[in-house]
Amino acid sequence: MDVEALQDAIHGRDKTFQTKQKIESKKRSDTDELNKLNQGKKTLKTLFKSSSGKQAKITDLSNSISQAEKDIEEYDKLIKMIEVHLGETVIPAFKESQMKHYYKICQNIAMLEIDDANKVAKFWSGFLENSNLKSA
């Protein structure tokens, strides 16, 4: 469950990063379209629009671009916060917890090996003390 929780946290960071990339892509396409409109080029979206419609489209694109820039900045901050939280809190705590479990398992195995070695030594000691073997 701990591993799944850590994977979910990293997956959440990745989804946030993908959302930011989508916004950046939309901003690029809006910027390209705005540049074409400002240069007086016609696009499929503006082919049949009047000059006032083109101005409205320019205003909409400008607003969309500025909002996208703000959103990108906020997503950058959010991603940094997530990465810092994961890197400084979640992953070290997970690592420490897993190391404790691993060392506990190693200690248990070592104790079982020692116990088994003692049993084997007692068996062979008893075997050597057998009166039938002493005649040789």
Backbone as CSV, one residue per row, in Angstrom:
resi,resn,N_x,N_y,N_z,CA_x,CA_y,CA_z,C_x,C_y,C_z
1,MET,0.827,-1.193,0.000,0.000,0.000,0.000,0.869,1.254,0.000
2,ASP,2.012,1.183,0.690,2.911,2.332,0.711,3.461,2.619,-0.682
3,VAL,3.823,1.569,-1.389,4.364,1.737,-2.737,3.304,2.324,-3.653
4,GLU,2.078,1.841,-3.544,0.986,2.369,-4.367,0.730,3.844,-4.066
5,ALA,0.789,4.212,-2.800,0.579,5.613,-2.428,1.677,6.494,-3.012
6,LEU,2.908,6.016,-2.966,4.016,6.781,-3.543,3.864,6.887,-5.056
7,GLN,3.478,5.803,-5.692,3.257,5.826,-7.140,2.124,6.788,-7.498
8,ASP,1.062,6.802,-6.709,-0.045,7.732,-6.953,0.411,9.179,-6.821
9,ALA,1.253,9.451,-5.842,1.762,10.813,-5.654,2.599,11.246,-6.853
10,ILE,3.447,10.371,-7.329,4.277,10.687,-8.499,3.406,10.807,-9.739
11,HIS,2.399,9.955,-9.846,1.471,10.026,-10.984,0.701,11.353,-10.973
12,GLY,0.323,11.819,-9.797,-0.358,13.114,-9.676,0.529,14.254,-10.147
13,ARG,1.811,14.188,-9.819,2.764,15.191,-10.293,2.856,15.146,-11.816
14,ASP,2.903,13.934,-12.370,2.982,13.790,-13.825,1.731,14.341,-14.513
15,LYS,0.562,14.096,-13.946,-0.680,14.622,-14.531,-0.686,16.151,-14.502
16,THR,-0.203,16.726,-13.410,-0.126,18.182,-13.309,0.817,18.722,-14.376
17,PHE,1.928,18.042,-14.595,2.888,18.457,-15.611,2.268,18.356,-17.006
18,GLN,1.499,17.303,-17.273,0.837,17.141,-18.568,-0.191,18.242,-18.802
19,THR,-0.927,18.617,-17.756,-1.906,19.696,-17.875,-1.198,21.000,-18.231
20,LYS,-0.062,21.245,-17.599,0.723,22.443,-17.904,1.171,22.422,-19.363
21,GLN,1.601,21.265,-19.856,2.036,21.156,-21.247,0.887,21.425,-22.217
22,LYS,-0.319,20.979,-21.874,-1.482,21.258,-22.729,-1.747,22.757,-22.802
23,ILE,-1.628,23.427,-21.670,-1.845,24.876,-21.644,-0.774,25.580,-22.472
24,GLU,0.477,25.112,-22.369,1.550,25.704,-23.166,1.306,25.501,-24.654
25,SER,0.814,24.336,-25.015,0.502,24.059,-26.416,-0.616,24.968,-26.918
26,LYS,-1.657,25.134,-26.119,-2.768,26.031,-26.487,-2.265,27.458,-26.624
27,LYS,-1.385,27.869,-25.736,-0.829,29.225,-25.795,-0.037,29.417,-27.089
28,ARG,0.759,28.406,-27.459,1.531,28.504,-28.705,0.624,28.633,-29.914
29,SER,-0.430,27.818,-29.963,-1.338,27.884,-31.118,-2.081,29.218,-31.144
30,ASP,-2.490,29.717,-29.983,-3.156,31.026,-29.928,-2.205,32.143,-30.337
31,THR,-0.947,32.035,-29.925,0.049,33.047,-30.284,0.292,33.037,-31.793
32,ASP,0.393,31.841,-32.373,0.574,31.743,-33.822,-0.608,32.374,-34.564
33,GLU,-1.808,32.061,-34.111,-3.013,32.613,-34.757,-3.066,34.128,-34.586
34,LEU,-2.712,34.638,-33.416,-2.699,36.077,-33.165,-1.673,36.768,-34.058
35,ASN,-0.505,36.160,-34.207,0.520,36.735,-35.083,0.034,36.816,-36.524
36,LYS,-0.640,35.777,-36.971,-1.180,35.786,-38.340,-2.219,36.883,-38.505
37,LEU,-3.092,37.038,-37.499,-4.114,38.078,-37.572,-3.486,39.472,-37.563
38,ASN,-2.460,39.670,-36.738,-1.799,40.964,-36.653,-1.041,41.294,-37.936
39,GLN,-0.599,40.284,-38.662,0.107,40.501,-39.923,-0.863,40.663,-41.088
40,GLY,-2.133,40.480,-40.832,-3.148,40.642,-41.867,-3.369,39.400,-42.696
41,LYS,-2.788,38.294,-42.308,-2.995,37.038,-43.038,-4.364,36.478,-42.711
42,LYS,-4.899,35.767,-43.662,-6.209,35.158,-43.455,-6.019,33.710,-43.022
43,THR,-6.864,33.286,-42.095,-6.863,31.898,-41.645,-8.248,31.326,-41.902
44,LEU,-8.373,30.040,-41.768,-9.683,29.420,-41.981,-10.715,29.941,-40.987
45,LYS,-10.254,30.259,-39.785,-11.170,30.734,-38.756,-11.619,32.171,-38.997
46,THR,-10.818,32.936,-39.722,-11.141,34.359,-39.923,-11.459,34.696,-41.364
47,LEU,-11.544,33.711,-42.213,-11.747,33.953,-43.638,-13.020,34.740,-43.913
48,PHE,-14.098,34.424,-43.226,-15.387,35.062,-43.490,-15.798,36.060,-42.408
49,LYS,-14.866,36.503,-41.584,-15.194,37.451,-40.521,-14.976,38.871,-40.996
50,SER,-15.768,39.752,-40.439,-15.603,41.174,-40.751,-14.424,41.715,-39.944
51,SER,-14.065,42.966,-40.187,-12.928,43.555,-39.469,-13.230,43.667,-37.973
52,SER,-14.495,43.939,-37.615,-14.836,43.999,-36.189,-14.778,42.595,-35.567
53,GLY,-15.144,41.599,-36.323,-15.043,40.211,-35.853,-13.594,39.802,-35.665
54,LYS,-12.727,40.286,-36.580,-11.297,39.995,-36.452,-10.722,40.682,-35.219
55,GLN,-11.161,41.924,-34.958,-10.699,42.646,-33.767,-11.152,41.929,-32.491
56,ALA,-12.381,41.456,-32.524,-12.886,40.711,-31.365,-12.079,39.436,-31.164
57,LYS,-11.730,38.771,-32.267,-10.918,37.548,-32.200,-9.522,37.864,-31.654
58,ILE,-8.948,38.997,-32.096,-7.634,39.418,-31.598,-7.701,39.665,-30.093
59,THR,-8.750,40.336,-29.643,-8.927,40.606,-28.212,-9.081,39.303,-27.439
60,ASP,-9.892,38.399,-27.952,-10.099,37.102,-27.290,-8.787,36.312,-27.200
61,LEU,-8.041,36.315,-28.301,-6.770,35.586,-28.303,-5.770,36.215,-27.334
62,SER,-5.731,37.528,-27.274,-4.823,38.223,-26.353,-5.179,37.877,-24.909
63,ASN,-6.465,37.897,-24.610,-6.908,37.537,-23.261,-6.582,36.079,-22.939
64,SER,-6.797,35.223,-23.908,-6.527,33.798,-23.724,-5.038,33.560,-23.487
65,ILE,-4.196,34.266,-24.229,-2.744,34.115,-24.077,-2.297,34.611,-22.708
66,SER,-2.812,35.757,-22.287,-2.397,36.276,-20.973,-2.871,35.363,-19.846
67,GLN,-4.063,34.804,-19.974,-4.558,33.863,-18.965,-3.724,32.590,-18.968
68,ALA,-3.337,32.133,-20.151,-2.505,30.934,-20.248,-1.146,31.171,-19.587
69,GLU,-0.582,32.362,-19.772,0.699,32.674,-19.136,0.578,32.640,-17.617
70,LYS,-0.515,33.186,-17.102,-0.738,33.155,-15.652,-0.899,31.713,-15.169
71,ASP,-1.685,30.938,-15.923,-1.903,29.532,-15.549,-0.595,28.747,-15.561
72,ILE,0.247,28.997,-16.562,1.530,28.302,-16.660,2.404,28.634,-15.450
73,GLU,2.431,29.905,-15.069,3.208,30.302,-13.889,2.694,29.586,-12.642
74,GLU,1.372,29.519,-12.499,0.787,28.853,-11.324,1.083,27.355,-11.341
75,TYR,1.005,26.734,-12.520,1.326,25.310,-12.611,2.799,25.065,-12.306
76,ASP,3.677,25.977,-12.742,5.097,25.847,-12.402,5.284,25.855,-10.889
77,LYS,4.621,26.781,-10.217,4.716,26.854,-8.755,4.171,25.579,-8.113
78,LEU,3.036,25.119,-8.610,2.422,23.906,-8.064,3.329,22.695,-8.255
79,ILE,3.908,22.555,-9.433,4.801,21.429,-9.707,6.018,21.486,-8.799
80,LYS,6.582,22.680,-8.604,7.733,22.812,-7.708,7.356,22.442,-6.279
81,MET,6.170,22.866,-5.838,5.722,22.522,-4.485,5.558,21.017,-4.341
82,ILE,4.979,20.379,-5.339,4.790,18.926,-5.303,6.145,18.225,-5.256
83,GLU,7.077,18.664,-6.113,8.391,18.035,-6.160,9.147,18.211,-4.837
84,VAL,9.064,19.402,-4.254,9.730,19.638,-2.975,9.105,18.760,-1.895
85,HIS,7.786,18.697,-1.863,7.107,17.869,-0.859,7.485,16.403,-1.024
86,LEU,7.459,15.920,-2.270,7.831,14.525,-2.503,9.293,14.285,-2.147
87,GLY,10.168,15.196,-2.577,11.599,15.002,-2.389,12.075,15.174,-0.960
88,GLU,11.427,16.043,-0.202,11.898,16.312,1.145,11.105,15.604,2.237
89,THR,9.883,15.225,1.956,9.046,14.638,2.996,8.638,13.205,2.669
90,VAL,7.968,13.026,1.560,7.340,11.740,1.258,8.374,10.652,0.967
91,ILE,9.283,10.911,0.039,10.239,9.880,-0.368,11.193,9.517,0.775
92,PRO,11.772,10.488,1.514,12.636,10.089,2.634,11.896,9.280,3.704
93,ALA,10.662,9.657,4.010,9.892,8.894,5.000,9.607,7.485,4.487
94,PHE,9.266,7.378,3.210,9.020,6.069,2.599,10.292,5.227,2.632
95,LYS,11.408,5.836,2.262,12.678,5.120,2.239,13.054,4.625,3.629
96,GLU,12.905,5.482,4.620,13.234,5.095,5.996,12.342,3.953,6.470
97,SER,11.061,4.041,6.173,10.118,2.999,6.579,10.475,1.670,5.922
98,GLN,10.772,1.709,4.628,11.104,0.483,3.916,12.429,-0.101,4.406
99,MET,13.390,0.768,4.730,14.667,0.280,5.257,14.476,-0.400,6.599
100,LYS,13.621,0.161,7.460,13.347,-0.454,8.760,12.750,-1.844,8.574
101,HIS,11.782,-1.946,7.649,11.171,-3.251,7.390,12.207,-4.239,6.843
102,TYR,13.048,-3.776,5.941,14.060,-4.640,5.344,15.041,-5.137,6.404
103,TYR,15.527,-4.224,7.258,16.474,-4.622,8.299,15.829,-5.578,9.303
104,LYS,14.570,-5.371,9.614,13.851,-6.262,10.524,13.759,-7.665,9.925
105,ILE,13.465,-7.729,8.639,13.399,-9.023,7.951,14.775,-9.695,7.960
106,CYS,15.832,-8.910,7.690,17.197,-9.465,7.714,17.551,-9.994,9.096
107,GLN,17.171,-9.268,10.148,17.431,-9.723,11.510,16.692,-11.030,11.788
108,ASN,15.441,-11.117,11.367,14.671,-12.342,11.578,15.303,-13.521,10.850
109,ILE,15.747,-13.302,9.630,16.394,-14.374,8.865,17.686,-14.797,9.553
110,ALA,18.461,-13.814,10.025,19.717,-14.129,10.721,19.435,-14.956,11.979
111,MET,18.406,-14.582,12.728,18.057,-15.336,13.935,17.634,-16.759,13.580
112,LEU,16.864,-16.930,12.521,16.454,-18.267,12.084,17.667,-19.092,11.648
113,GLU,18.621,-18.472,10.951,19.830,-19.178,10.525,20.654,-19.618,11.722
114,ILE,20.772,-18.744,12.718,21.519,-19.098,13.933,20.840,-20.257,14.654
115,ASP,19.516,-20.186,14.753,18.759,-21.260,15.409,18.935,-22.575,14.655
116,ASP,18.848,-22.514,13.328,19.037,-23.725,12.521,20.454,-24.272,12.675
117,ALA,21.445,-23.390,12.710,22.831,-23.837,12.876,23.013,-24.521,14.233
118,ASN,22.384,-23.978,15.281,22.460,-24.612,16.608,21.820,-25.995,16.591
119,LYS,20.696,-26.124,15.917,20.021,-27.423,15.838,20.871,-28.435,15.089
120,VAL,21.505,-27.982,13.997,22.367,-28.879,13.223,23.564,-29.305,14.064
121,ALA,24.158,-28.360,14.798,25.314,-28.678,15.651,24.921,-29.679,16.735
122,LYS,23.754,-29.494,17.347,23.283,-30.440,18.376,23.055,-31.821,17.788
123,PHE,22.500,-31.871,16.566,22.254,-33.153,15.915,23.568,-33.896,15.697
124,TRP,24.557,-33.203,15.113,25.823,-33.869,14.826,26.589,-34.192,16.104
125,SER,26.437,-33.381,17.120,27.063,-33.677,18.403,26.460,-34.952,18.986
126,GLY,25.161,-35.050,18.942,24.483,-36.261,19.411,24.856,-37.462,18.558
127,PHE,25.027,-37.253,17.280,25.408,-38.324,16.365,26.788,-38.853,16.716
128,LEU,27.722,-37.937,17.015,29.084,-38.359,17.360,29.145,-39.037,18.724
129,GLU,28.259,-38.703,19.633,28.238,-39.310,20.957,27.563,-40.672,20.966
130,ASN,27.014,-41.050,19.870,26.359,-42.357,19.761,27.386,-43.463,20.019
131,SER,27.014,-44.411,20.867,27.934,-45.458,21.280,28.309,-46.384,20.134
132,ASN,27.497,-46.525,19.161,27.800,-47.379,18.020,28.927,-46.806,17.171
133,LEU,29.095,-45.497,17.167,30.128,-44.873,16.342,31.478,-44.829,17.068
134,LYS,31.470,-44.921,18.384,32.708,-44.813,19.160,33.605,-46.049,19.027
135,SER,33.079,-47.158,18.593,33.868,-48.379,18.471,34.865,-48.318,17.326
136,ALA,34.677,-47.418,16.424,35.557,-47.357,15.261,36.818,-46.690,15.573
